[in-house]
Amino acid sequence: MPGTRTPASSPAATAPVVGNTVTIRNFAFAPASLKIKVGTTVTWTNKDTDAHTVTSSGSGGPLRSAPLTTGATFRYTFTKVGTYTYFCSIHPFMTATVEVTS
């Protein structure tokens, strides 16, 4: 139907994105949900003017970047299946997940 739009809250808008890059922009990780295969290296790039981190939620998680300044990147290769939740330790409201499949 002409002029019809899919609401932002539709399942397609919240489904995990397949890829290997995450952009940090406007105080958010994009995509907020990423789906990858074991062995994939994900690269996070900070496009904000403020520094951000990529830090695993909970203790013992593998993601622990230093503060990323504008244009800086962090890379991590996922070697185990699972769902990895992470956040920015400077701005804890910024959260996202990486789902790793075999």
matplotlib code that plots the C-alpha trace (Angstrom):
import matplotlib.pyplot as plt

x = [0.0, 1.6, 2.7, 2.7, 5.7, 6.9, 6.9, 10.4, 9.3, 8.5, 10.3, 12.4, 13.7, 14.9, 16.2, 20.0, 22.0, 24.5, 27.9, 31.1, 31.1, 29.6, 29.5, 29.3, 27.3, 24.9, 25.6, 24.5, 26.0, 24.7, 23.6, 22.5, 22.2, 24.7, 24.7, 28.0, 29.6, 32.4, 35.8, 34.5, 36.4, 34.1, 35.3, 33.8, 34.5, 33.7, 32.1, 31.1, 33.1, 33.0, 35.1, 33.4, 34.3, 33.3, 33.0, 31.4, 28.4, 29.0, 32.3, 34.7, 33.5, 36.0, 35.3, 37.4, 38.5, 40.4, 38.4, 38.0, 38.4, 36.8, 37.8, 39.4, 38.6, 38.5, 38.6, 37.7, 37.6, 34.8, 35.9, 33.0, 29.2, 27.0, 25.4, 27.7, 26.1, 28.2, 28.0, 30.0, 31.6, 31.6, 27.9, 26.3, 23.0, 24.7, 24.1, 24.2, 24.7, 26.6, 25.1, 27.8, 26.6, 28.4]
y = [0.0, 3.4, 5.5, 2.5, 2.2, -0.6, 0.5, 0.7, -1.9, -4.5, -7.9, -7.1, -4.0, -5.9, -9.0, -9.6, -8.3, -10.5, -8.9, -8.2, -4.5, -2.4, 1.4, 3.5, 6.6, 8.9, 7.0, 3.7, 0.5, -0.2, -2.8, -3.4, -7.1, -8.9, -12.5, -14.2, -17.5, -18.9, -17.6, -14.2, -11.1, -8.2, -4.6, -1.8, 1.8, 4.9, 7.6, 9.7, 12.7, 11.1, 8.1, 4.8, 1.2, -2.3, -4.2, -7.6, -7.5, -9.6, -10.9, -12.9, -11.8, -11.5, -8.0, -5.4, -2.5, 0.6, 3.8, 4.4, 7.9, 9.3, 7.0, 4.4, 0.7, -2.4, -6.0, -9.3, -12.8, -14.9, -18.6, -20.0, -20.3, -18.2, -14.8, -12.1, -9.0, -5.9, -2.2, 1.0, 1.3, 5.1, 5.2, 2.1, 2.8, 1.8, -2.0, -4.5, -8.3, -10.5, -14.0, -16.5, -19.7, -22.7]
z = [0.0, -0.9, 2.0, 4.4, 6.7, 8.9, 12.6, 14.2, 16.7, 14.1, 14.5, 11.4, 13.1, 16.2, 14.6, 14.8, 11.9, 10.2, 9.7, 11.4, 12.1, 14.8, 14.7, 17.8, 17.0, 18.9, 22.1, 20.7, 19.3, 15.7, 15.2, 18.8, 18.0, 15.8, 14.6, 13.6, 13.1, 15.4, 14.3, 13.1, 14.1, 14.9, 14.6, 16.6, 15.4, 17.5, 15.3, 18.3, 19.7, 23.2, 24.1, 24.6, 25.6, 24.6, 27.9, 28.6, 30.9, 34.1, 35.2, 33.2, 29.7, 26.9, 25.7, 27.4, 25.2, 26.4, 25.9, 22.2, 21.0, 17.8, 14.9, 17.1, 16.6, 18.8, 17.3, 18.9, 17.4, 18.9, 19.3, 21.3, 20.6, 22.9, 23.3, 24.5, 26.1, 26.4, 27.3, 27.4, 30.9, 30.5, 29.5, 30.9, 29.2, 26.0, 25.6, 22.8, 22.1, 19.8, 19.1, 18.0, 16.2, 14.8]

ax = plt.figure().add_subplot(projection="3d")
ax.plot(x, y, z, "-o")
ax.set_aspect("equal")
plt.show()
